[in-house]
């Protein structure tokens, strides 16, 4: 994984080994991952623990697959579960 500074920007060393034509893509992927990871996603609908957060076909598992630790069905105070992607 490319080195990044505390603001998530590519370090000079990382820029040396990411081809110039791929740097824009690397920035896009970073932004997508930041908006997805460390957050709950009610827009994904109902999340059934032990089903939707299990590989290989659980919808929460698949949705959070770009986050380093994946995701799980997080229980909220009123008893419902939402897909939550780990940090």
Beta strands, then each sheet from edge to edge (+ up, - down):
strand 1: 39-41
strand 2: 71-75
strand 3: 81-85
sheet 1: 1+ 3- 2+
end
